[in-house]
C-alpha cells in the first residue's frame, strides 16, 4: 500500500492561491467601505452557498438613511456643520426673568433632559414624572439675515438640541437664549376605566357635551330627546321632549346658564339646565335641518345672549336668545353649510358644501353685523369641519380649571365678574400661546388647510396625508397642536403654530368620528366606528394608544372631555352613554 505525498509544486500553488484569495478579500472589503460611503454596489460580506442560502452576495447601498456616511452630501462631499458637543444656554421665563446662571449643556440633550434640568432649577421636589408640569421651550433667533437685530421666538420641537441647531444654523459661539413656558399649570390624569353606563336614550346618542365648568352633562339623540345628567351620581336629572325629530347639535352658553339644541326639522330650543324646562317656545330657525350652531364668546359680550345657527338651506342666522328675535341672516353660500364657528375676534366662520369658507363680521353694531369680510377658497370638495385655536378658551369663558372656588360655586354668578374673568383669560391666552387666531379646515378632498382668517384670505399651508375624508378637527386647549380624525381610521397630530405634521396615531379599525383633548393638552381621546374609544399621549407623540376603552356594543358617535379634566363621556349607537375616569 503506497501513500500519496503532495509535491513541492502543489504546495506552492496552494500557498499562491490562498494569498490571492486573501488579497481579493481585502480588495472587496476596501471596495465595500468605499461603496458604503459613496453609494453603489457593495459586496454582501460572506460567500453564497448551502451554509448561507439567504445571502445573495451583493446589496445595493445608497448614501442615505443608514448607509449614508454622516455629514456626506449627495456628491460625497462632507459639508455638514461641525457641531460642538456643548452649547452655552441661558433660561428665562415669558416675563424675561433669567433662571440661574448660564449653563453649558450637551448638544445631544433631548426635550426630556431640558424638562428634567428645568425642574431641578425650579426646585420641583415631586419625584413622580407623571405629576410634573411639562414645559415647552423657545429659542430667540434672528428674524432674518437682513435684520439680525430683530429676534423672534422659535419653538424647539426637534428630538434634540443638536437637530434644532443644525436645522436653523444656530451659532454655538454665542449664548443661546431659551424661554420656557408651562404647557399647563395643572395635570389631568389619564382615563383608564369605565365608571358608569348611563342608559335612557331609545335611539343612537348623537351628541354629548359638558358645561363650561364641568358640573353638568347633556346629551341629544335620535330619540328626539335632550337629557341632563348629574355628573356626581351619574344619574338622569331631566328628560326634555319638545323636539319632534333627531337632535343633531347641542351647545352650552359660555357662562353655563343656558343650553341650546337643534333638530332635523330646523327647530331651535333653549333650555334652563337648572330646571330642565325650555326657555320660551321652540323657534323655527331654518326651513331645513340645522347642521351646526355656536354661541358668542363671553369676552365679546357680557350678556351672553347671541347665538348663530347654520342649516342645510345654505344660510346662517344670528339670534338674540333674550328677545328671541332673529337679528341677521348670513347669506352667500350656494350649498348647505356644514359647520359654523364664532371666533374670539368678533368674526363668524361658515364652511359649506360649495367648497368655500366665509368670514363674517360679528360686531355688536347691527349695521355692520353680517358683513362678508372675506371668502377662503382652496378646497376641491365640500368642507366638513372647522377648528379654531381659541375654541377651548371661548368655550370655557371665565372657568379656569385652576380656580376651584369658581368651579364649585352654584350657577348664580355675577355676570360682570364672569365677563371680566373671561376677558382676562382670553388676553392671557393671546399673549402666552396664540397672538393671532388660527383656523383649520377639513374636507372631503382628504386635505386640511391652515388659515389666518383675521388678516388674509390666502391659506398659510395645505396639509396632506389622510387617505379618506376628514370628519373632525380639534385644537389643543393651549393652541399648540391640533388633531384631525378621518374615515381612513387614523388620527393625525399637527403643530398648531406652523402646520407641521408630527405623528400618525394608528390603532382604530374603523372610521374615526371625533377627537377631544384633555384640559392640560397632554392627552387625546378618539371615538370610532369600531365601537371603542382610545387614549393617546399627545405630549410624547406616541403612535400607539396608551389605553383602549372598550364596552360599547356599537359605533361611538359622540365624545367630550370635561373642561375641568375630571372625566370623559362617550355616546354610542347602542343608545348608552359611558363615563370614563382615571
C-alpha positions as CSV (number, residue, x, y, z in Angstrom):
1,X,0.0,0.0,0.0
2,X,1.5,3.3,-1.1
3,X,0.7,6.7,0.4
4,X,0.3,9.9,-1.6
5,X,2.7,12.7,-0.7
6,X,2.0,16.2,-2.1
7,X,4.7,17.5,-4.2
8,X,6.5,20.9,-3.6
9,X,4.9,22.4,-6.7
10,X,1.4,21.5,-5.4
11,X,2.2,23.2,-2.0
12,X,3.5,26.3,-3.8
13,X,0.3,26.5,-5.9
14,X,-1.9,26.2,-2.8
15,X,0.0,29.0,-1.0
16,X,-0.2,31.3,-4.0
17,X,-4.0,30.6,-4.3
18,X,-4.5,31.3,-0.6
19,X,-2.6,34.6,-0.9
20,X,-4.6,35.6,-4.0
21,X,-7.9,34.9,-2.1
22,X,-6.7,36.9,0.8
23,X,-5.8,39.8,-1.5
24,X,-9.2,39.6,-3.2
25,X,-11.0,39.6,0.2
26,X,-9.0,42.7,1.3
27,X,-9.8,44.4,-2.0
28,X,-13.5,43.5,-1.6
29,X,-13.5,44.9,1.9
30,X,-12.0,48.2,0.6
31,X,-14.5,48.4,-2.2
32,X,-17.4,47.7,0.2
33,X,-16.2,50.5,2.5
34,X,-15.9,52.9,-0.4
35,X,-19.3,52.0,-1.8
36,X,-21.0,52.3,1.6
37,X,-19.7,55.9,1.8
38,X,-20.5,56.9,-1.8
39,X,-23.3,54.6,-2.8
40,X,-23.3,51.8,-5.4
41,X,-23.0,48.0,-5.4
42,X,-21.2,46.6,-2.4
43,X,-20.1,43.0,-1.5
44,X,-22.5,41.5,1.0
45,X,-19.8,40.1,3.2
46,X,-19.9,36.3,3.1
47,X,-20.0,33.6,0.4
48,X,-23.1,32.2,-1.2
49,X,-23.7,28.6,-0.6
50,X,-25.5,25.9,1.3
51,X,-24.3,27.3,4.7
52,X,-25.7,30.8,3.9
53,X,-28.6,30.3,1.5
54,X,-30.2,33.7,2.1
55,X,-27.2,35.8,1.2
56,X,-27.4,36.8,-2.4
57,X,-23.8,38.1,-2.3
58,X,-24.4,41.7,-3.1
59,X,-26.5,44.5,-1.8
60,X,-27.4,47.9,-3.3
61,X,-26.2,50.6,-0.9
62,X,-27.2,54.3,-1.3
63,X,-25.7,57.2,0.5
64,X,-28.9,57.9,2.5
65,X,-30.7,56.5,5.6
66,X,-28.4,54.1,7.5
67,X,-25.9,53.7,4.6
68,X,-25.2,57.4,4.2
69,X,-21.9,58.5,5.8
70,X,-22.5,61.1,8.5
71,X,-22.1,64.5,7.1
72,X,-21.9,63.4,3.4
73,X,-23.9,65.2,0.8
74,X,-25.2,63.7,-2.5
75,X,-21.9,64.3,-4.3
76,X,-20.0,62.7,-1.5
77,X,-18.5,65.8,0.0
78,X,-18.7,66.4,3.7
79,X,-20.5,69.7,4.0
80,X,-22.3,69.2,7.3
81,X,-21.6,71.7,10.1
82,X,-19.0,70.6,12.6
83,X,-21.2,70.9,15.7
84,X,-19.5,71.2,19.1
85,X,-20.5,68.8,21.8
86,X,-21.7,71.6,24.1
87,X,-23.6,74.9,23.9
88,X,-24.0,77.7,26.4
89,X,-27.7,78.3,27.3
90,X,-29.5,81.0,29.4
91,X,-33.0,80.1,30.6
92,X,-35.6,82.7,31.1
93,X,-39.4,82.8,31.6
94,X,-42.0,84.6,29.5
95,X,-41.6,87.8,31.5
96,X,-37.8,87.8,30.7
97,X,-36.7,86.9,34.2
98,X,-33.5,84.8,34.0
99,X,-33.3,81.5,35.8
100,X,-29.9,80.8,37.4
101,X,-26.7,81.5,35.6
102,X,-25.7,80.5,32.1
103,X,-25.3,76.7,31.7
104,X,-23.1,74.6,29.5
105,X,-25.3,71.9,28.0
106,X,-24.6,68.9,25.8
107,X,-25.9,69.5,22.3
108,X,-27.4,66.0,22.3
109,X,-29.8,67.0,25.1
110,X,-33.4,65.9,24.5
111,X,-36.6,67.8,25.5
112,X,-36.9,65.3,28.4
113,X,-33.4,66.3,29.5
114,X,-34.3,70.0,29.3
115,X,-37.5,69.4,31.3
116,X,-35.6,67.4,34.0
117,X,-33.0,70.2,34.2
118,X,-35.6,72.9,34.5
119,X,-37.5,71.1,37.3
120,X,-34.3,70.8,39.3
121,X,-33.5,74.5,38.7
122,X,-37.1,75.4,39.8
123,X,-36.7,73.1,42.9
124,X,-39.6,70.9,41.8
125,X,-39.4,68.2,44.5
126,X,-42.1,65.9,43.0
127,X,-40.3,62.8,42.0
128,X,-43.2,61.4,40.0
129,X,-42.5,62.4,36.4
130,X,-46.2,61.9,35.6
131,X,-47.2,64.6,38.0
132,X,-44.6,67.1,36.9
133,X,-45.7,70.0,34.8
134,X,-44.2,69.7,31.3
135,X,-42.6,72.8,29.6
136,X,-42.2,73.9,26.1
137,X,-39.0,75.7,25.0
138,X,-38.5,78.6,22.6
139,X,-35.1,79.9,21.3
140,X,-34.6,83.5,20.4
141,X,-33.3,83.6,16.8
142,X,-32.7,86.4,14.3
143,X,-35.9,87.1,12.3
144,X,-33.9,87.2,9.1
145,X,-30.3,87.6,7.7
146,X,-31.2,91.2,6.6
147,X,-32.3,92.1,10.1
148,X,-30.3,90.1,12.6
149,X,-31.1,92.5,15.4
150,X,-34.8,91.5,15.3
151,X,-35.3,88.4,17.4
152,X,-38.3,86.0,17.3
153,X,-39.2,83.0,19.5
154,X,-38.9,79.7,17.6
155,X,-40.2,76.7,19.4
156,X,-37.8,73.8,19.8
157,X,-39.8,70.8,18.6
158,X,-37.0,68.5,17.5
159,X,-35.8,65.5,19.4
160,X,-32.5,67.1,20.5
161,X,-30.8,70.5,20.7
162,X,-28.3,69.3,18.1
163,X,-31.0,68.8,15.4
164,X,-32.5,72.2,16.2
165,X,-29.1,73.9,16.0
166,X,-28.4,72.3,12.6
167,X,-31.8,72.9,11.1
168,X,-31.7,76.7,11.9
169,X,-27.9,77.0,11.5
170,X,-27.5,78.5,15.0
171,X,-24.0,79.5,16.0
172,X,-22.8,77.9,19.3
173,X,-20.2,80.7,19.8
174,X,-22.9,82.8,21.4
175,X,-25.2,82.2,24.4
176,X,-28.4,80.6,23.3
177,X,-31.4,82.3,24.9
178,X,-34.1,79.8,25.7
179,X,-37.5,80.8,27.0
180,X,-39.5,78.2,28.9
181,X,-43.3,78.1,29.2
182,X,-45.5,75.6,31.1
183,X,-47.8,73.6,28.8
184,X,-50.3,73.6,31.6
185,X,-50.4,74.8,35.2
186,X,-52.1,71.6,36.3
187,X,-52.2,68.0,35.3
188,X,-55.0,65.8,34.1
189,X,-54.8,62.1,35.0
190,X,-55.3,59.8,32.0
191,X,-58.6,58.0,31.8
192,X,-58.3,54.2,32.3
193,X,-61.7,52.7,33.2
194,X,-65.4,53.0,32.7
195,X,-67.1,54.0,36.0
196,X,-70.7,54.2,34.8
197,X,-73.0,53.3,31.9
198,X,-76.0,55.6,31.5
199,X,-79.0,54.1,29.8
200,X,-82.1,56.0,28.9
201,X,-82.0,57.0,25.2
202,X,-84.0,54.8,23.0
203,X,-82.1,55.6,19.8
204,X,-78.5,56.4,19.0
205,X,-76.8,59.1,21.1
206,X,-75.6,61.7,18.6
207,X,-74.2,64.4,20.9
208,X,-72.7,64.6,24.4
209,X,-71.3,67.8,26.0
210,X,-70.1,69.0,29.4
211,X,-70.9,72.5,30.6
212,X,-68.0,75.0,30.7
213,X,-67.4,74.4,34.4
214,X,-67.7,70.7,34.0
215,X,-70.6,70.5,36.6
216,X,-73.3,69.4,34.1
217,X,-73.6,66.9,31.3
218,X,-76.1,66.9,28.5
219,X,-76.9,64.6,25.6
220,X,-79.0,64.5,22.5
221,X,-80.0,61.7,20.2
222,X,-82.1,60.1,17.6
223,X,-85.0,59.6,20.0
224,X,-85.8,63.4,19.8
225,X,-84.9,64.0,23.5
226,X,-82.4,66.1,25.3
227,X,-81.2,64.7,28.6
228,X,-79.4,66.3,31.5
229,X,-77.3,64.1,33.8
230,X,-75.8,64.5,37.3
231,X,-72.0,64.3,36.9
232,X,-71.6,63.3,40.6
233,X,-74.0,60.4,40.8
234,X,-74.2,59.8,37.0
235,X,-78.0,59.6,37.3
236,X,-80.5,61.3,35.0
237,X,-81.8,64.7,36.1
238,X,-84.2,65.8,33.4
239,X,-85.5,64.4,30.2
240,X,-86.7,67.1,27.7
241,X,-89.1,66.0,25.0
242,X,-90.1,69.1,23.0
243,X,-88.2,68.2,19.8
244,X,-90.1,66.3,17.1
245,X,-87.1,64.9,15.2
246,X,-83.5,63.9,15.6
247,X,-81.5,66.2,17.9
248,X,-78.5,66.9,15.6
249,X,-76.5,69.5,17.6
250,X,-76.2,70.9,21.1
251,X,-74.2,73.7,22.7
252,X,-73.7,75.3,26.2
253,X,-73.5,79.0,26.6
254,X,-70.1,80.2,27.8
255,X,-71.5,81.2,31.2
256,X,-73.1,77.8,31.7
257,X,-76.6,79.2,32.3
258,X,-78.2,78.2,29.0
259,X,-78.3,75.2,26.7
260,X,-79.3,75.1,23.1
261,X,-80.4,72.2,20.9
262,X,-81.4,72.0,17.3
263,X,-83.1,69.2,15.3
264,X,-83.7,67.8,11.8
265,X,-86.8,70.0,11.3
266,X,-84.9,73.3,11.7
267,X,-86.1,73.9,15.2
268,X,-84.0,75.7,17.9
269,X,-84.9,75.2,21.5
270,X,-83.2,76.9,24.5
271,X,-83.2,75.1,27.9
272,X,-82.6,76.0,31.5
273,X,-80.2,73.3,32.8
274,X,-81.2,74.0,36.4
275,X,-84.8,73.1,35.9
276,X,-84.9,71.1,32.7
277,X,-87.5,73.5,31.3
278,X,-87.4,75.2,27.9
279,X,-86.8,79.0,27.8
280,X,-89.8,80.0,25.8
281,X,-91.4,78.2,22.9
282,X,-89.4,76.4,20.2
283,X,-88.1,78.6,17.4
284,X,-88.5,77.7,13.7
285,X,-85.0,78.8,12.8
286,X,-84.5,77.2,9.4
287,X,-86.6,75.7,6.7
288,X,-84.4,72.6,6.5
289,X,-82.4,70.8,9.2
290,X,-79.8,72.7,11.2
291,X,-76.3,71.3,10.8
292,X,-74.4,73.4,13.4
293,X,-74.7,76.2,16.0
294,X,-72.3,78.3,18.1
295,X,-72.6,80.8,21.0
296,X,-70.9,84.2,21.0
297,X,-67.8,84.1,23.3
298,X,-68.4,85.7,26.7
299,X,-65.4,88.1,26.4
300,X,-67.1,89.6,23.4
301,X,-70.5,90.2,25.0
302,X,-71.1,90.0,28.8
303,X,-74.8,89.5,28.2
304,X,-74.1,86.1,26.6
305,X,-77.3,86.4,24.6
306,X,-76.4,85.8,20.9
307,X,-76.2,82.5,19.1
308,X,-75.6,81.6,15.4
309,X,-77.3,78.6,13.7
310,X,-76.4,77.2,10.2
311,X,-78.5,75.0,8.1
312,X,-78.9,72.8,5.0
313,X,-80.7,75.8,3.3
314,X,-77.3,77.4,2.9
315,X,-77.8,80.3,5.3
316,X,-76.6,81.1,8.8
317,X,-78.7,83.2,11.2
318,X,-77.8,85.2,14.3
319,X,-80.3,85.2,17.1
320,X,-80.8,87.1,20.3
321,X,-81.9,84.5,22.9
322,X,-83.1,87.1,25.4
323,X,-85.6,88.7,23.0
324,X,-85.9,85.5,20.9
325,X,-85.6,87.6,17.8
326,X,-83.7,86.9,14.6
327,X,-81.1,89.6,14.1
328,X,-79.3,88.9,10.9
329,X,-79.2,86.3,8.1
330,X,-75.8,85.5,6.6
331,X,-76.5,84.6,3.0
332,X,-73.9,83.9,0.3
333,X,-73.2,80.2,0.2
334,X,-74.6,78.2,-2.7
335,X,-75.0,74.9,-0.9
336,X,-75.5,73.5,2.6
337,X,-73.4,74.9,5.5
338,X,-71.7,72.1,7.3
339,X,-70.1,73.9,10.2
340,X,-70.2,77.3,11.9
341,X,-67.8,78.8,14.4
342,X,-68.0,82.1,16.4
343,X,-64.4,83.2,17.0
344,X,-62.7,85.3,19.7
345,X,-62.0,88.2,17.3
346,X,-65.7,89.1,16.6
347,X,-65.8,87.0,13.5
348,X,-68.1,84.2,12.4
349,X,-66.8,81.4,10.1
350,X,-69.1,79.2,8.0
351,X,-67.9,76.1,6.0
352,X,-70.1,74.8,3.2
353,X,-70.5,72.1,0.7
354,X,-69.8,74.7,-2.0
355,X,-66.1,74.2,-1.1
356,X,-65.7,77.7,0.4
357,X,-65.3,79.2,3.9
358,X,-66.8,82.6,4.5
359,X,-65.8,85.1,7.2
360,X,-68.5,87.4,8.6
361,X,-68.4,90.4,10.8
362,X,-69.9,89.6,14.2
363,X,-69.6,93.0,15.9
364,X,-72.3,94.4,18.3
365,X,-73.1,97.1,15.8
366,X,-76.3,95.9,14.0
367,X,-75.4,97.9,10.9
368,X,-72.1,96.1,10.5
369,X,-73.2,92.7,11.7
370,X,-73.2,90.1,9.0
371,X,-71.0,91.9,6.5
372,X,-68.9,89.5,4.5
373,X,-65.2,90.1,5.3
374,X,-63.6,87.6,3.0
375,X,-64.1,84.2,1.3
376,X,-61.5,81.5,1.8
377,X,-61.0,79.3,-1.2
378,X,-58.7,76.3,-1.8
379,X,-60.6,73.0,-1.1
380,X,-61.6,70.8,-4.0
381,X,-64.6,69.2,-2.3
382,X,-67.1,70.1,0.4
383,X,-65.7,71.4,3.7
384,X,-66.9,69.3,6.6
385,X,-65.3,70.8,9.7
386,X,-63.6,73.8,11.2
387,X,-61.4,74.3,14.3
388,X,-60.1,77.5,15.9
389,X,-57.1,77.8,18.1
390,X,-59.3,79.7,20.5
391,X,-62.0,77.1,20.7
392,X,-61.3,75.9,24.2
393,X,-60.8,79.4,25.7
394,X,-64.0,80.6,24.1
395,X,-65.9,77.5,25.2
396,X,-64.9,77.7,28.9
397,X,-65.0,81.5,29.2
398,X,-64.3,82.5,32.8
399,X,-63.9,79.0,34.2
400,X,-60.2,78.4,34.7
401,X,-59.6,74.7,35.7
402,X,-57.2,76.1,38.4
403,X,-59.9,78.2,40.0
404,X,-61.6,75.5,42.1
405,X,-63.7,78.0,44.1
406,X,-65.3,79.4,40.9
407,X,-65.9,75.9,39.5
408,X,-67.6,74.7,42.7
409,X,-69.8,77.7,43.1
410,X,-73.5,77.5,42.3
411,X,-74.6,78.8,38.9
412,X,-75.9,82.2,40.0
413,X,-72.7,84.0,39.2
414,X,-72.3,87.8,38.8
415,X,-72.3,88.5,35.0
416,X,-69.9,91.4,35.3
417,X,-67.4,89.3,37.2
418,X,-67.7,86.5,34.7
419,X,-67.2,88.9,31.8
420,X,-64.0,90.4,33.4
421,X,-62.6,86.9,34.1
422,X,-63.4,85.7,30.5
423,X,-61.8,88.8,29.0
424,X,-58.6,88.4,31.2
425,X,-58.3,84.7,30.3
426,X,-58.6,85.4,26.6
427,X,-56.0,88.2,26.7
428,X,-53.6,85.9,28.7
429,X,-54.2,83.2,26.1
430,X,-53.3,85.6,23.3
431,X,-50.1,86.7,25.0
432,X,-48.8,83.3,26.0
433,X,-50.0,81.0,23.2
434,X,-51.7,82.4,20.1
435,X,-51.3,86.1,19.3
436,X,-53.4,85.5,16.2
437,X,-56.5,83.3,15.8
438,X,-55.7,80.3,13.6
439,X,-58.4,78.5,11.6
440,X,-58.0,74.9,10.3
441,X,-60.5,73.4,7.8
442,X,-61.0,69.7,6.8
443,X,-62.6,68.5,3.7
444,X,-63.8,65.5,1.6
445,X,-60.8,66.2,-0.6
446,X,-58.7,64.4,2.1
447,X,-56.8,67.7,2.9
448,X,-56.6,70.3,5.6
449,X,-55.9,74.0,5.2
450,X,-54.4,76.3,7.8
451,X,-55.6,79.9,7.6
452,X,-55.0,83.3,9.3
453,X,-58.6,84.5,8.6
454,X,-58.4,87.7,10.6
455,X,-55.9,89.3,8.1
456,X,-55.7,87.2,5.0
457,X,-57.8,85.2,2.5
458,X,-54.9,83.0,1.4
459,X,-54.1,79.7,3.1
460,X,-50.9,79.5,5.2
461,X,-50.4,75.8,4.4
462,X,-52.1,72.9,2.7
463,X,-51.8,69.7,4.7
464,X,-51.9,66.2,3.1
465,X,-51.6,62.7,4.4
466,X,-55.1,61.5,5.1
467,X,-56.4,58.9,2.7
468,X,-60.1,59.5,3.2
469,X,-62.4,62.3,4.1
470,X,-61.6,64.4,7.3
471,X,-64.5,64.3,9.7
472,X,-63.4,66.3,12.7
473,X,-60.6,68.6,13.8
474,X,-59.8,69.8,17.4
475,X,-57.2,72.2,18.7
476,X,-55.5,71.6,22.0
477,X,-56.5,74.0,24.8
478,X,-53.2,75.8,24.6
479,X,-53.4,76.1,20.8
480,X,-50.0,74.5,20.2
481,X,-51.4,71.4,18.5
482,X,-54.4,70.2,16.6
483,X,-55.6,66.7,15.8
484,X,-57.6,65.5,12.8
485,X,-59.9,62.5,12.6
486,X,-60.6,60.7,9.3
487,X,-62.5,57.9,7.8
488,X,-59.1,56.4,6.9
489,X,-59.1,55.0,10.6
490,X,-56.3,57.4,11.5
491,X,-55.8,60.3,13.8
492,X,-53.0,62.7,12.8
493,X,-51.3,65.2,15.1
494,X,-50.1,68.6,13.7
495,X,-48.2,71.6,15.0
496,X,-50.8,74.3,15.6
497,X,-48.4,77.2,15.1
498,X,-46.7,76.0,11.9
499,X,-49.0,73.3,10.5
500,X,-46.1,70.9,10.5
501,X,-47.0,67.2,10.6
502,X,-46.0,65.4,13.8
503,X,-47.3,61.9,14.0
504,X,-50.0,59.5,12.8
505,X,-51.9,57.7,15.6
506,X,-52.8,54.2,14.4
507,X,-54.9,51.6,16.2
508,X,-58.6,52.0,15.2
509,X,-60.0,49.5,12.8
510,X,-63.0,51.7,11.8
511,X,-63.6,55.3,10.8
512,X,-62.7,57.8,13.5
513,X,-65.6,60.2,14.1
514,X,-64.4,62.6,16.8
515,X,-61.4,63.6,18.9
516,X,-61.2,65.5,22.2
517,X,-58.3,66.9,24.2
518,X,-57.6,66.9,27.9
519,X,-57.6,70.3,29.6
520,X,-53.8,70.2,30.0
521,X,-53.1,69.4,26.3
522,X,-51.4,66.2,27.2
523,X,-53.8,63.6,26.0
524,X,-56.2,62.9,23.1
525,X,-59.2,60.6,23.2
526,X,-60.8,59.4,20.0
527,X,-64.2,57.8,19.1
528,X,-64.6,55.3,16.3
529,X,-66.9,53.2,14.3
530,X,-65.1,50.1,15.7
531,X,-67.1,50.6,19.0
532,X,-64.1,51.7,21.0
533,X,-62.5,54.9,22.3
534,X,-58.8,55.2,22.5
535,X,-56.5,57.3,24.7
536,X,-53.3,58.7,23.2
537,X,-50.3,60.6,24.7
538,X,-50.0,63.7,22.6
539,X,-47.2,65.2,24.6
540,X,-44.8,62.3,23.8
541,X,-46.3,61.8,20.2
542,X,-46.5,58.1,20.7
543,X,-48.0,56.3,17.7
544,X,-49.8,53.6,19.7
545,X,-52.7,54.2,22.1
546,X,-51.8,54.0,25.7
547,X,-55.4,52.8,26.6
548,X,-58.2,51.2,24.6
549,X,-61.6,51.9,26.1
550,X,-64.0,49.1,25.1
551,X,-67.5,48.5,26.3
552,X,-69.9,50.0,23.8
553,X,-71.8,47.5,21.7
554,X,-71.9,49.6,18.5
555,X,-70.3,52.7,16.9
556,X,-69.2,55.5,19.1
557,X,-70.7,58.7,17.6
558,X,-70.3,61.3,20.4
559,X,-67.4,62.3,22.6
560,X,-66.4,65.0,25.1
561,X,-63.7,65.5,27.7
562,X,-64.8,67.6,30.7
563,X,-63.2,71.1,30.7
564,X,-62.0,70.5,34.2
565,X,-60.4,67.3,33.2
566,X,-62.3,65.1,35.6
567,X,-63.9,62.6,33.1
568,X,-64.7,61.7,29.5
569,X,-68.2,61.0,28.2
570,X,-68.9,58.8,25.1
571,X,-72.2,58.3,23.3
572,X,-72.9,55.4,21.1
573,X,-75.3,53.9,18.6
574,X,-76.0,51.3,21.3
575,X,-78.2,54.0,22.9
576,X,-76.0,54.4,26.0
577,X,-73.5,56.9,27.5
578,X,-70.4,55.8,29.3
579,X,-68.3,57.8,31.8
580,X,-64.6,57.2,31.9
581,X,-62.2,58.3,34.7
582,X,-58.7,57.6,35.9
